[in-house]
Every structure is written in structure tokens, then in C-alpha cells.
């Protein structure tokens, strides 16, 4: 878990607050990245596009949206919804509905430097709901409140603090989900819980530059080649060498963004002998060249959208 979350440093973030009263309903466009909120006062309902039933969210509860889907919040979801863009267009914090006072919420979102990072979270459900009485909820709430404060005040070093706080929130969400789910959906979360598959994941993370083959990874897992290939796909959701490729690209992207190494050095560090082969694979998976990724800042790579809450 530390290996994986340590590689998916959030790059872009926004925050917002909502203060509402009476009966209300607000429709939000699909967020650009991972969306997280904490209800600090009152209760509401949450409905996410494509999900079968709404979720009741109470004071102290946290929820995280892991997919790019529109969602609706409100005391009565049958009401004609207000547009979130209109509610949050005014230059005030928090945004207010019906003068406020009965319900409050704080939230934020973050995206990832590499598109490959998002694939690592395919094992999450669409909505992760952490109830206020769960052990991880107080930690999550404190981290989010500080995250929002840093985003609003824009103090020196604020971006680094927000990145670390976002990682803390991710860890708490993962812990909560693992404790509450008997059988996580296919993905790295489920791989962590599988004794043999986790050995192969650890081997890949420890030496991504190694010339791994299916036979070598199956040996690390203590399984036959055919049994390992089937089980890895069933548990993680992608073939072993596909996971290896994604992990290499994620590490390469981070290396390009955080070090002064040349592209050729980065290529070798993740197992590519040829810079041209690495560049081709990198462009195919990230939609930009390694050189472009190295030159651009986080704000260039990600375009901020206006879906604030």
C-alpha cells in the first residue's frame, strides 16, 4: 500500500464549502479526478449516476467518489436541482443555499500526474462511504479540514502539504474499505489481500527494472505459470505483464517530474534498454511524450475545471 499510494502524488486540487438550510437539491457535473467530502453539520442524501440507490450521509460522515460521474446532493432528491456551477459561482466561502445554518459540508478533489495512476484505483467502489463512528473518520476529517484551509489560504509550501494530506486521506480510505469489505473488487486492493499474488506485486515494486517474465513472476508467487496467470488476472483485473508495464510507466512519470535525470536514464531505471521503445510505450499509455511530461508543470498537464464542491 505504501509503495502504490506513494507513487500517486496528487497534482491538482481545489476545495469548497457548502452551507445550506431548508429543502434543497444540487446537481454536480462529473468531477475531474478523485472527489472527497465531509459533512460537518446536518444530513443529506447522495445519488451518483449509475448507482442503484442513494446514500444517506450524516454529520461526521465522509465520502469519496472514485469515478468521473455526475452526482446529486440534497435533503430531497425529488426537487428540481440547482446547478452546482451557479451555486458556487459567487465569490464567497462557503457557498450558501437558503441562507444556510442547518447543513454544512467541506470538500476537495485531486487528480494524478499520470493517467496510469487512476488505473490503480479501479478496485475501489464508485462511492466509498466512511461513517462518522468508524475509526478512520476522525483522521479523515482532520486531514480534509486542513487540506481545505491550505487550499484557501495559499500559504508558502501549501501544495506540498495538500499532496501529503491527500495521501493520508487515501490511506485512511483504503484501510476503511479493506476492513469493511470481505471481497474487494478486482484491483491492487484485492491483490494485497491475496498472499501469493501480493508476493508477485512486491517483487515487481522492489525491482521494476528487472527483465520480468511470466515464469519468473509465477515463481515469486510460488505458483505454476498457468495458474498464476489466471489468478493474477482474476484478482488484479489485468494480466501480470500489463500490471508491470503500468507500474513502470507510473514510476517513469514520477521520475520525469521529480528528478533531473535524462529520458534515457529514466528508461533504464524502469527496465527499457532502448530510449525509443520507452518513448513509444510512454506516449501510448500517457498520451504525451516523455520530453513533454518532463517540461510541463502539473498545471500544464491537468486542466482545472470549475466543479468546485
TORPATI-345074 format. One record per residue (C-alpha): residue number from 1; z, y, x. Coordinates in Angstrom, 1 decimal. Layout:
<recs>
(NUM (Z Y X))
...
</recs>
This chain:
<recs>
(1 (0.0 0.0 0.0))
(2 (0.9 2.4 2.8))
(3 (-2.5 1.7 4.5))
(4 (-4.5 2.3 1.4))
(5 (-2.7 5.4 0.0))
(6 (-2.5 6.8 3.5))
(7 (-6.3 6.8 3.6))
(8 (-6.9 8.6 0.3))
(9 (-5.6 12.0 1.0))
(10 (-6.4 14.3 -1.9))
(11 (-8.7 17.2 -1.1))
(12 (-8.9 19.4 -4.1))
(13 (-6.2 20.3 -6.6))
(14 (-5.4 22.6 -9.5))
(15 (-2.4 23.0 -11.7))
(16 (-1.5 24.3 -15.1))
(17 (1.3 24.6 -17.6))
(18 (1.4 24.5 -21.4))
(19 (3.9 26.0 -23.8))
(20 (3.4 25.2 -27.5))
(21 (5.1 25.3 -30.9))
(22 (4.4 24.2 -34.4))
(23 (1.5 21.8 -35.1))
(24 (-1.3 21.8 -32.5))
(25 (-4.1 19.8 -31.0))
(26 (-6.1 20.4 -27.8))
(27 (-9.2 18.6 -26.6))
(28 (-9.8 18.4 -22.9))
(29 (-13.1 17.6 -21.1))
(30 (-13.2 14.7 -18.7))
(31 (-11.2 15.7 -15.6))
(32 (-12.8 15.8 -12.1))
(33 (-10.5 13.4 -10.3))
(34 (-7.1 11.9 -11.0))
(35 (-5.1 13.8 -13.7))
(36 (-1.3 13.8 -13.9))
(37 (1.1 15.5 -16.3))
(38 (4.9 15.6 -17.0))
(39 (6.3 16.5 -20.4))
(40 (9.3 18.7 -19.7))
(41 (10.2 19.5 -23.3))
(42 (9.4 18.1 -26.7))
(43 (6.9 15.3 -27.7))
(44 (3.2 14.9 -28.3))
(45 (0.5 12.3 -28.7))
(46 (-2.1 11.4 -26.1))
(47 (-5.5 10.0 -27.1))
(48 (-8.0 9.1 -24.4))
(49 (-11.7 8.4 -25.0))
(50 (-12.5 4.7 -25.2))
(51 (-8.9 3.6 -25.6))
(52 (-7.9 1.8 -28.7))
(53 (-4.7 3.6 -29.7))
(54 (-2.9 6.9 -29.0))
(55 (0.2 7.0 -26.8))
(56 (3.4 8.8 -27.8))
(57 (4.7 10.9 -24.9))
(58 (8.3 12.1 -24.9))
(59 (10.3 14.6 -22.9))
(60 (10.7 13.4 -19.4))
(61 (7.6 11.1 -19.6))
(62 (4.8 11.2 -17.0))
(63 (1.2 10.0 -17.4))
(64 (-1.7 9.7 -15.1))
(65 (-5.4 9.4 -16.1))
(66 (-7.4 7.4 -13.6))
(67 (-10.8 7.7 -15.2))
(68 (-13.2 10.6 -15.8))
(69 (-12.7 10.6 -19.6))
(70 (-12.1 13.3 -22.1))
(71 (-8.7 13.3 -23.8))
(72 (-6.7 15.0 -26.6))
(73 (-3.1 16.1 -26.7))
(74 (-1.3 17.3 -29.8))
(75 (1.5 16.9 -32.3))
(76 (-1.1 15.9 -34.9))
(77 (-4.3 14.4 -33.6))
(78 (-6.0 14.7 -37.0))
(79 (-6.1 18.5 -36.7))
(80 (-9.3 20.3 -35.7))
(81 (-8.7 20.5 -31.9))
(82 (-8.6 23.7 -29.9))
(83 (-10.8 23.8 -26.8))
(84 (-8.8 23.5 -23.6))
(85 (-11.2 25.9 -21.9))
(86 (-10.3 28.6 -24.4))
(87 (-6.5 27.8 -24.4))
(88 (-6.4 28.0 -20.6))
(89 (-8.9 30.9 -20.2))
(90 (-6.2 33.6 -20.4))
(91 (-4.7 34.8 -17.1))
(92 (-1.2 33.6 -17.9))
(93 (1.1 30.8 -16.8))
(94 (1.9 28.8 -18.8))
(95 (-0.8 28.9 -21.4))
(96 (0.7 29.3 -24.9))
(97 (-0.1 27.9 -28.3))
(98 (1.6 29.3 -31.4))
(99 (3.9 31.5 -29.2))
(100 (5.4 28.4 -27.6))
(101 (9.0 27.4 -27.3))
(102 (9.0 23.8 -28.7))
(103 (6.9 21.9 -26.2))
(104 (6.1 22.3 -22.5))
(105 (4.1 20.4 -20.0))
(106 (3.1 20.8 -16.4))
(107 (0.3 19.0 -14.7))
(108 (-2.3 18.9 -12.0))
(109 (-5.2 16.9 -10.6))
(110 (-6.7 15.9 -7.3))
(111 (-10.0 14.4 -6.1))
(112 (-10.7 12.4 -3.0))
(113 (-12.6 13.2 0.2))
(114 (-14.8 10.1 -0.1))
(115 (-16.4 8.6 -3.2))
(116 (-15.3 5.2 -1.8))
(117 (-11.6 6.2 -2.3))
(118 (-12.0 6.1 -6.0))
(119 (-13.1 2.5 -6.0))
(120 (-9.7 1.6 -4.5))
(121 (-8.1 2.6 -7.8))
(122 (-10.3 0.5 -10.1))
(123 (-7.4 -1.9 -10.6))
(124 (-5.4 0.8 -12.4))
(125 (-5.4 1.0 -16.2))
(126 (-7.1 4.1 -17.7))
(127 (-3.7 5.5 -18.5))
(128 (-0.5 4.9 -16.5))
(129 (2.4 5.9 -18.7))
(130 (5.8 6.3 -16.9))
(131 (8.6 6.7 -19.4))
(132 (11.4 9.1 -18.6))
(133 (14.0 6.3 -18.3))
(134 (12.1 4.4 -15.7))
(135 (13.4 4.6 -12.1))
(136 (10.3 6.3 -10.7))
(137 (10.2 9.0 -13.4))
(138 (12.7 11.5 -11.7))
(139 (10.9 11.2 -8.4))
(140 (7.5 11.8 -10.0))
(141 (8.8 14.8 -12.0))
(142 (10.3 16.5 -9.0))
(143 (7.2 15.9 -6.9))
(144 (5.0 17.3 -9.6))
(145 (7.1 20.3 -10.2))
(146 (7.0 21.2 -6.5))
(147 (3.3 20.4 -6.5))
(148 (2.7 22.9 -9.3))
(149 (4.9 25.5 -7.6))
(150 (2.9 25.2 -4.3))
(151 (-0.4 25.4 -6.1))
(152 (0.6 28.6 -8.0))
(153 (2.2 30.4 -5.1))
(154 (-0.4 29.5 -2.4))
(155 (2.0 29.8 0.5))
(156 (1.1 29.0 4.1))
(157 (0.8 25.2 4.6))
(158 (0.6 24.7 0.8))
(159 (-2.4 22.5 0.9))
(160 (-0.8 20.0 3.3))
(161 (2.4 20.0 1.2))
(162 (0.3 19.3 -2.0))
(163 (-1.5 16.5 -0.3))
(164 (1.8 14.8 0.7))
(165 (3.3 15.3 -2.7))
(166 (0.2 13.8 -4.4))
(167 (0.6 10.8 -2.1))
(168 (4.2 10.5 -3.1))
(169 (3.2 10.6 -6.8))
(170 (0.6 7.9 -6.2))
(171 (3.1 5.6 -4.6))
(172 (5.6 6.0 -7.4))
(173 (2.8 5.4 -10.0))
(174 (1.7 2.2 -8.1))
(175 (5.3 1.0 -7.9))
(176 (5.9 1.6 -11.5))
(177 (2.7 -0.2 -12.5))
(178 (3.4 -3.2 -10.3))
(179 (6.9 -3.6 -11.8))
(180 (5.7 -3.2 -15.4))
(181 (2.5 -5.3 -15.2))
(182 (2.7 -9.1 -14.9))
(183 (-1.0 -9.3 -14.1))
(184 (-2.7 -6.1 -12.8))
(185 (-6.4 -5.8 -13.4))
(186 (-8.8 -6.8 -10.6))
(187 (-8.4 -4.5 -7.6))
(188 (-6.4 -3.9 -4.4))
(189 (-3.2 -3.8 -6.5))
(190 (-3.7 -7.3 -7.6))
(191 (-4.7 -8.3 -4.1))
(192 (-1.4 -7.0 -2.8))
(193 (0.4 -9.4 -5.2))
(194 (-1.6 -12.4 -4.1))
(195 (0.0 -14.0 -1.0))
(196 (-3.3 -15.4 0.5))
(197 (-5.6 -12.5 -0.4))
(198 (-3.1 -10.0 0.9))
(199 (-3.4 -11.7 4.4))
(200 (-7.1 -11.0 4.4))
(201 (-6.6 -7.4 3.3))
(202 (-4.0 -6.9 6.1))
(203 (-6.4 -8.4 8.6))
(204 (-9.2 -6.0 7.5))
(205 (-6.9 -3.0 7.6))
(206 (-5.5 -3.9 11.0))
(207 (-8.9 -4.3 12.7))
(208 (-11.8 -2.8 10.7))
(209 (-13.9 -2.7 13.8))
(210 (-13.9 -6.4 14.3))
(211 (-17.1 -8.4 13.5))
(212 (-15.6 -10.0 10.5))
(213 (-17.4 -12.9 8.8))
(214 (-16.6 -14.6 5.6))
(215 (-15.4 -17.6 7.6))
(216 (-13.1 -15.5 9.7))
(217 (-11.5 -13.8 6.7))
(218 (-11.1 -17.1 4.9))
(219 (-9.3 -18.5 8.0))
(220 (-7.0 -15.5 8.0))
(221 (-6.2 -16.2 4.3))
(222 (-5.7 -19.9 5.0))
(223 (-8.3 -21.0 2.5))
(224 (-11.7 -22.7 2.5))
(225 (-14.7 -20.4 2.7))
(226 (-16.0 -21.1 -0.8))
(227 (-12.6 -21.0 -2.4))
(228 (-11.7 -17.7 -0.6))
(229 (-14.9 -16.0 -1.6))
(230 (-14.4 -16.9 -5.3))
(231 (-10.7 -16.0 -5.3))
(232 (-11.2 -12.7 -3.5))
(233 (-13.9 -11.5 -6.0))
(234 (-11.7 -12.6 -8.9))
(235 (-8.6 -10.8 -7.6))
(236 (-10.0 -7.7 -5.9))
(237 (-13.1 -7.3 -8.1))
(238 (-15.7 -7.1 -5.2))
(239 (-16.8 -9.6 -2.5))
(240 (-14.8 -9.7 0.7))
(241 (-17.5 -8.1 2.9))
(242 (-18.1 -5.5 0.2))
(243 (-14.4 -4.5 0.4))
(244 (-14.7 -4.5 4.2))
(245 (-17.7 -2.1 4.0))
(246 (-15.9 0.2 1.6))
(247 (-12.7 0.3 3.8))
(248 (-14.8 1.1 6.9))
(249 (-16.6 3.9 5.1))
(250 (-13.3 5.4 3.9))
(251 (-11.8 5.3 7.4))
(252 (-15.0 6.8 8.8))
(253 (-15.0 9.6 6.3))
(254 (-11.4 10.5 7.2))
(255 (-12.2 10.3 10.9))
(256 (-15.1 12.7 10.5))
(257 (-12.9 15.1 8.6))
(258 (-9.8 15.0 10.7))
(259 (-10.9 14.4 14.3))
(260 (-13.3 15.9 16.8))
(261 (-14.9 12.5 17.6))
(262 (-18.7 12.3 17.7))
(263 (-20.5 10.3 14.9))
(264 (-21.3 7.6 17.4))
(265 (-17.6 7.2 18.3))
(266 (-16.6 7.0 14.6))
(267 (-19.3 4.4 14.0))
(268 (-18.0 2.2 16.8))
(269 (-14.4 2.6 15.6))
(270 (-15.3 1.0 12.2))
(271 (-17.5 -1.8 13.6))
(272 (-21.0 -0.4 13.8))
(273 (-22.8 -0.8 17.2))
(274 (-25.7 1.4 16.0))
(275 (-25.2 5.0 15.0))
(276 (-28.4 4.9 12.9))
(277 (-27.2 1.8 11.0))
(278 (-23.8 3.5 10.4))
(279 (-25.5 6.7 9.2))
(280 (-27.7 4.8 6.8))
(281 (-24.7 2.9 5.3))
(282 (-22.6 6.1 5.2))
(283 (-25.3 8.0 3.3))
(284 (-25.9 5.2 0.9))
(285 (-22.2 5.0 -0.1))
(286 (-21.2 8.7 0.1))
(287 (-24.4 10.5 -0.8))
(288 (-24.2 12.7 2.3))
(289 (-24.9 12.2 5.9))
(290 (-22.0 11.8 8.5))
(291 (-23.0 15.0 10.1))
(292 (-22.9 16.9 6.8))
(293 (-19.5 15.4 6.0))
(294 (-18.2 16.4 9.4))
(295 (-19.3 20.0 9.0))
(296 (-18.3 20.6 5.4))
(297 (-14.8 21.6 4.3))
(298 (-13.1 20.0 1.4))
(299 (-14.0 22.8 -0.9))
(300 (-17.7 22.4 0.0))
(301 (-17.6 18.6 -0.7))
(302 (-15.9 19.0 -4.0))
(303 (-16.8 21.5 -6.7))
(304 (-13.8 22.7 -8.6))
(305 (-14.2 22.5 -12.4))
(306 (-12.4 24.6 -15.0))
(307 (-10.5 21.8 -16.8))
(308 (-7.1 23.1 -15.7))
(309 (-4.5 21.3 -17.8))
</recs>
